[in-house]
Amino acid sequence: MDFSQFMLALRARRKAFVLVFVAVIATAMAVALIVPKKYVGTATLLLDARDEQTMSPTRMSPRERMGYVQTQVDLIQSGRVAARVSRDLKLAQQPGMREAWQEETDGAISIDDWIAQTLLEKLKVDVSASNVLTVQFASSDPRKAAAVANAFAKAYLETALEMRTEPTREAADWFNQQLARLREQVNQAQTKVANYQKAKGIVSTDERADVESARLAEVSTAYLAAKNATYEAKARFRQAQEVLQSGTPDAMAEIMASAPITAVRADLARAEAALQAASADLGPNHPAYRRAEADVKVLRDKLGVEMKKVVASIGNAVQQAQRREDQLKNALAAQSERIQSMKESRVELAVMSRDADNAQRAYDAVLGRFMTNKIESTATKTNAALLTPAVEPLTPAQPKILLISILSVFVGLLFAAAVVYVAETLDRRVRSRFDLESRLAVPSLGQLSRWQPVAGRLLPAPMRAAKALPHPW
């Protein structure tokens, strides 16, 4: 069945269509009028992520904020808050409430818990994209709907304040008990440190340790310098001995710098020059030659004696340097022992001081926690506030007459059209040329229009002469 055939069937069965359409609308309106009216009281709460009355961090990450908001929603919908609402509004004292509780639960649970469960079934808490919570309560009485919604908001604020202050108050009492014990431990540790310092003669400052360390550094530096000086003196002494054995004073600058050696060398040079001149003119047995030769020998012996004196003075310098090195070595060892003894005493003192510091830190930490809990236990409000109290609703939330009317029109149209379609499918009629051709499976020769008789005449009068041919000329 195509659309044109369905429209012909709809036209032919218009009475059934109208009847079904009207019946659907009438039924919907009757149900809307019969269903008890339900009013919804709405109160809004504002949650502030910042809490000025606590010492905890005030910033929250988006995930923490979502978790916090959902926690507040669960708290509003908890049995503790609902039971507080029941007690605040004295719902258990309303007429017929105890009879209904006894009949339904047979005393298995308390009446406040039963009323709380009943209230939670009609409570709805919505969370917006912001920090605003919407508390809605549905009831057949508009005044009760607003009163219960406001009671839930009030009970939530009071319960949230109790849940924050009660644990902190208990924690503050416990921390206060621990403070007395830790305070005694701190006093004992500090007394032990003071007694040890007095027994060992250790001052509270590090001045003595600094002086001894500086003294050790000075002695160590002097010892290294003396050791280097001894090494250099020994090296010069060995070189001087080698020069003395070789008889070449020019090989050592320190020997050349000696004034007696310089004078003897000058005299020796002149004597050797005179001997060389005599050897050229005189024979080896000539008295003048022999005298010149004797002068050279005397000067050479004198040069050897002077060189031995210089070497001996260098040897004395080596001995003095060695004695200086030994003295500084002994002083360095004594200073090291003194500092080591001081270090051992200070290590033991440091252990005692560390114990005292640990006891003090533990005391300070507990004191900080005690002060934090003490301050938070005196909070007078939470970080939530009643933004808009619920007012008595003027119109019912359910049923929605306008919405039901609009929906009944659409549903009625669809249902009536469906009834016509089903009826036409079950009882098919010939309503068009297409139906006839499809039923008989033969083509039609023509189609007669609907007959419309004219009063007084079977045929209308011709307006002009009929023509036998379509276009005669």
C-alpha positions in Angstrom: 0.0 0.0 0.0 1.5 3.3 -1.1 0.9 6.7 0.3 -2.0 7.6 -2.1 -3.8 4.3 -1.4 -3.3 4.9 2.4 -4.8 8.4 2.0 -7.8 7.0 0.2 -8.3 4.4 2.9 -7.9 7.1 5.6 -10.5 9.2 3.8 -12.9 6.3 3.5 -12.4 5.3 7.2 -12.3 8.8 8.6 -15.0 8.1 11.2 -12.8 5.3 12.7 -9.8 7.6 12.6 -11.5 10.4 14.4 -13.0 8.0 16.9 -9.7 6.5 17.8 -7.9 9.9 17.9 -10.6 11.4 20.2 -10.5 8.3 22.4 -6.7 8.5 22.9 -6.8 12.2 23.8 -9.7 11.6 26.2 -8.0 8.7 27.9 -4.7 10.7 28.3 -6.6 13.7 29.8 -8.5 11.5 32.1 -5.4 9.8 33.4 -3.7 13.2 33.8 -6.7 14.4 35.9 -7.0 11.2 37.9 -3.2 10.8 38.8 -2.5 12.5 42.1 -0.6 15.8 41.8 3.0 15.8 42.9 4.7 19.0 44.0 8.5 19.4 44.2 10.3 21.7 46.7 13.7 22.8 45.5 16.6 24.2 47.6 20.0 25.0 46.3 23.4 24.7 48.1 26.6 26.4 47.2 29.9 24.5 47.8 33.0 26.6 48.1 36.3 24.8 47.3 38.1 27.2 49.6 37.8 26.6 53.3 39.1 29.6 55.3 38.5 27.9 58.7 41.0 25.0 58.2 44.8 24.9 57.8 44.7 22.4 55.0 45.5 23.4 51.4 42.7 25.4 49.8 43.3 24.6 46.2 41.7 21.5 44.7 42.5 19.8 41.4 39.5 19.2 39.0 39.5 15.5 39.9 39.5 16.3 43.7 36.7 18.8 43.2 34.6 16.3 41.4 35.2 13.7 44.2 34.5 16.3 46.9 31.2 17.3 45.2 30.1 13.7 44.8 30.9 13.0 48.4 28.6 15.9 49.5 25.9 14.5 47.3 26.2 11.1 49.0 26.2 12.8 52.4 22.9 14.6 51.6 21.4 11.2 50.5 22.7 9.4 53.6 20.5 7.9 56.3 22.1 10.0 58.9 20.9 13.2 57.3 17.5 11.8 56.6 17.2 10.6 60.2 18.1 14.2 61.4 15.3 15.5 59.1 12.8 13.1 60.6 13.8 14.3 64.1 13.9 18.0 63.2 10.4 17.9 61.6 9.1 15.5 64.3 7.6 13.3 61.5 7.3 10.3 63.9 4.7 12.3 65.9 2.4 12.9 63.0 -0.9 11.1 63.1 -0.9 7.6 61.6 2.8 7.5 61.2 3.5 5.0 63.9 0.7 2.7 62.8 2.1 2.7 59.2 5.6 2.0 60.5 4.4 -0.9 62.7 2.3 -2.3 59.9 5.1 -2.2 57.3 8.2 -3.1 59.4 6.7 -4.9 62.5 9.2 -3.0 64.6 12.3 -4.5 62.8 13.9 -1.1 62.5 13.5 2.2 64.3 10.8 4.5 63.2 13.4 7.2 62.4 15.3 4.9 60.1 12.0 3.8 58.4 11.0 7.4 57.9 14.5 8.2 56.6 14.2 5.4 54.0 10.8 6.8 53.0 12.2 10.3 52.6 15.2 9.2 50.6 12.9 7.5 48.1 11.4 10.9 47.3 14.6 12.9 47.5 16.7 13.8 44.4 20.0 15.7 44.4 21.3 17.1 41.1 24.8 18.4 40.5 25.4 21.1 37.9 28.6 22.0 36.1 29.4 24.5 38.8 29.6 24.0 42.6 25.8 24.3 43.1 23.8 21.4 44.4 20.0 21.2 43.9 18.0 19.4 46.6 14.5 18.3 45.4 11.8 16.6 47.4 8.5 15.4 45.9 5.2 15.3 47.9 1.5 15.6 47.3 1.5 18.5 49.8 3.3 21.6 48.4 4.0 22.9 51.9 5.6 19.6 53.0 7.7 19.4 49.8 9.2 22.8 50.6 9.6 22.1 54.3 11.4 18.7 53.8 13.7 20.2 51.1 14.8 23.0 53.5 15.1 20.5 56.3 17.4 18.3 54.2 19.6 21.4 53.4 19.7 22.4 57.1 20.4 18.8 58.2 23.2 18.5 55.7 24.9 21.6 56.9 24.7 20.6 60.5 25.8 17.0 59.8 28.8 18.2 57.7 29.9 20.5 60.5 29.6 17.7 63.1 31.5 15.3 60.9 34.3 17.8 60.5 34.5 19.0 64.1 34.0 15.8 66.0 37.0 13.8 64.6 39.2 16.9 65.0 38.1 17.4 68.6 38.9 13.8 69.4 42.2 14.0 67.6 43.1 17.2 69.5 42.4 15.4 72.9 44.6 12.5 71.9 47.5 14.8 70.7 47.2 16.7 73.9 47.9 13.5 75.9 50.9 12.7 73.7 52.4 16.2 74.2 52.9 15.6 77.9 54.9 12.4 77.2 57.0 14.0 74.4 57.7 17.1 76.5 59.2 14.9 79.2 61.4 13.1 76.6 62.7 16.4 75.3 63.6 17.6 78.8 65.5 14.4 79.5 67.4 14.4 76.2 68.4 18.1 76.6 69.6 17.5 80.2 71.7 14.6 79.1 73.4 16.7 76.4 74.1 19.5 78.9 75.7 17.1 81.5 77.9 15.5 78.9 79.2 18.9 77.6 80.0 19.9 81.2 81.8 16.6 81.9 83.9 16.8 78.7 84.5 20.5 78.8 82.9 21.0 75.3 81.6 24.5 74.7 78.4 24.9 72.8 80.1 26.7 69.9 82.6 25.3 67.4 85.2 28.0 68.2 87.6 25.5 69.8 87.3 23.0 67.1 88.0 25.7 64.5 91.1 26.9 66.3 92.4 23.3 66.6 91.7 22.6 63.0 93.5 25.8 61.9 96.4 24.8 64.1 96.5 21.4 62.5 96.5 23.0 59.1 99.3 25.3 60.0 101.4 22.5 61.4 100.7 20.3 58.4 101.7 23.1 56.1 104.9 23.7 58.0 105.7 20.0 58.1 105.3 19.7 54.3 107.5 22.8 53.8 110.2 21.4 56.2 110.0 18.0 54.4 110.6 19.7 51.1 113.4 21.8 52.5 115.1 18.6 53.9 114.8 16.9 50.6 116.3 19.9 48.8 119.1 20.2 51.3 120.0 16.5 50.9 120.0 16.9 47.2 122.4 19.9 47.4 124.6 18.0 49.8 124.8 15.0 47.5 125.6 17.3 44.6 128.2 19.2 46.7 129.9 15.8 47.5 130.0 14.9 43.9 131.5 18.3 43.0 134.0 17.8 45.8 135.0 14.4 44.5 135.3 15.6 40.9 137.1 18.8 41.9 135.0 20.9 39.5 133.5 23.8 41.5 131.9 25.2 38.4 129.3 22.4 38.4 127.6 23.9 41.5 126.4 27.5 41.7 126.4 27.5 45.5 130.1 26.7 45.6 130.8 29.3 43.0 129.0 31.9 45.0 131.4 31.5 48.0 133.7 34.5 48.3 136.8 32.6 49.6 136.5 30.1 46.8 136.2 32.9 44.3 139.3 34.6 45.7 141.3 31.3 45.8 140.3 30.5 42.2 141.4 33.9 41.1 144.8 33.4 42.7 145.0 29.9 41.3 144.3 31.2 37.8 147.1 33.7 38.1 149.5 31.1 39.6 148.7 28.7 36.8 149.3 31.4 34.2 152.7 32.2 35.8 153.6 28.5 35.9 152.7 28.2 32.2 154.9 31.2 31.4 157.8 29.7 33.4 157.4 26.4 31.7 157.9 28.1 28.4 161.1 29.9 29.3 162.6 27.8 32.1 163.3 24.2 32.8 161.5 22.0 35.4 164.5 22.2 37.8 164.7 26.0 37.7 164.0 27.6 41.1 161.5 30.0 39.6 159.6 27.2 37.9 159.7 25.1 41.1 158.4 28.1 43.1 155.6 28.7 40.6 154.7 25.0 40.7 154.7 25.1 44.5 152.4 28.2 44.5 149.9 26.4 42.2 149.8 23.3 44.5 149.3 25.4 47.6 146.4 27.3 46.0 144.8 24.0 44.8 145.0 22.6 48.3 143.5 25.8 49.6 140.7 25.5 47.1 140.0 22.0 48.2 139.9 23.1 51.9 137.4 25.9 51.0 135.2 23.6 49.0 135.1 21.1 52.0 134.0 24.0 54.2 131.1 24.8 51.8 130.1 21.1 51.7 130.3 20.9 55.5 128.0 24.0 55.8 125.6 22.3 53.4 125.7 19.2 55.6 124.9 21.3 58.7 121.9 22.8 56.8 120.7 19.2 56.1 120.9 18.3 59.7 119.0 21.4 60.8 116.3 20.8 58.2 116.0 17.2 59.3 115.6 18.2 63.0 113.0 20.8 62.0 111.2 18.1 60.0 111.2 15.7 63.0 109.9 18.4 65.4 107.0 19.3 63.0 106.2 15.7 62.5 105.9 15.1 66.2 103.8 18.2 66.6 101.6 17.1 63.7 101.0 13.7 65.3 100.2 15.3 68.7 97.8 17.8 67.1 96.1 15.0 65.1 95.6 13.0 68.3 94.1 16.0 70.0 91.7 16.6 67.2 90.8 12.9 67.0 90.0 13.0 70.7 87.8 16.0 70.2 86.1 14.4 67.3 85.3 11.3 69.3 83.8 13.4 72.1 81.8 15.4 69.6 80.6 12.3 67.8 79.2 11.1 71.1 77.8 14.5 71.8 76.3 14.6 68.3 74.4 11.4 68.9 73.0 12.8 72.1 72.1 16.1 70.4 70.5 14.2 67.5 68.4 12.3 70.0 67.4 15.6 71.6 66.6 17.1 68.2 64.5 14.1 67.2 62.6 14.4 70.4 62.1 18.1 69.8 61.0 17.6 66.2 58.5 14.9 67.3 57.2 17.3 70.0 56.9 20.1 67.4 55.1 17.9 64.9 52.6 16.7 67.5 52.2 20.3 68.7 51.5 21.4 65.2 48.9 18.7 64.7 47.4 19.5 68.0 47.1 23.2 67.1 45.6 22.4 63.7 43.0 20.0 65.1 42.3 22.4 67.9 41.6 25.2 65.5 39.5 23.1 63.1 37.5 21.7 66.0 36.3 25.2 66.8 34.9 25.8 63.3 31.4 27.3 63.3 30.5 26.6 59.7 31.3 24.5 56.7 32.4 25.5 53.2 28.8 25.0 52.1 26.0 27.5 52.3 22.2 27.6 51.6 22.0 29.5 48.4 18.2 29.5 47.8 15.7 28.1 50.3 12.8 26.1 49.0 9.5 27.9 48.7 6.0 26.4 48.5 5.5 25.4 44.8 2.4 26.9 43.1 2.1 24.4 40.3 2.5 20.7 40.5 5.5 19.1 38.9 3.5 16.1 37.9 1.3 15.5 36.0 2.3 18.0 33.3 -1.1 18.8 31.6 0.4 20.7 28.7 3.0 18.1 27.9 0.5 15.3 28.2 -1.9 17.1 25.9 0.8 17.6 23.2 2.0 14.0 23.5 -1.6 12.7 23.4 -2.2 14.5 20.1 0.8 13.0 18.5 0.2 9.6 20.0 -3.5 9.8 19.0 -2.6 10.6 15.4 -0.1 7.8 15.2 -2.5 5.3 16.8 -5.5 6.3 14.7 -3.4 6.0 11.6 -2.2 2.6 12.7 -5.8 1.4 13.3 -6.9 2.6 9.8 -3.9 0.9 8.3 -4.5 -2.4 10.0 -8.3 -2.3 9.2 -7.6 -1.6 5.5 -5.0 -4.4 5.4 -7.5 -6.9 6.9 -10.5 -5.7 4.8 -9.1 -4.5 1.5 -11.5 -2.5 -0.8 -11.2 -1.2 -4.4 -10.8 2.5 -4.1 -8.8 3.5 -7.2 -8.0 2.5 -10.7 -4.7 1.0 -9.5 -6.5 -1.3 -7.1 -8.8 -2.6 -9.9 -5.9 -3.2 -12.3 -3.8 -5.0 -9.6 -6.8 -7.2 -8.6 -7.9 -8.2 -12.1 -4.5 -8.1 -13.7 -6.0 -6.4 -16.8 -5.6 -2.9 -18.1 -8.5 -0.5 -17.8 -10.2 1.1 -20.8 -11.1 4.4 -19.2 -12.3 6.2 -16.1 -15.7 7.8 -15.5 -15.8 10.9 -13.4 -18.3 11.3 -10.6 -21.8 12.1 -12.0 -23.2 15.5 -11.1 -26.8 15.9 -12.4 -28.1 19.4 -13.5 -31.5 20.5 -12.4 -34.2 20.0 -15.1 -31.9 18.6 -17.8 -30.1 15.4 -18.2 -27.5 17.0 -20.4 -26.3 20.6 -20.4 -27.1 22.8 -23.4 -24.3 23.1 -25.8 -22.5 26.4 -25.7 -21.5 26.2 -29.4 -22.0 23.9 -32.3 -20.3 20.6 -32.1 -17.7 19.8 -34.6 -17.3 16.4 -36.1 -13.7 16.8 -36.6 -11.2 18.2 -34.1 -9.8 20.8 -36.4 -12.1 21.4 -39.5 -11.2 24.0 -42.0 
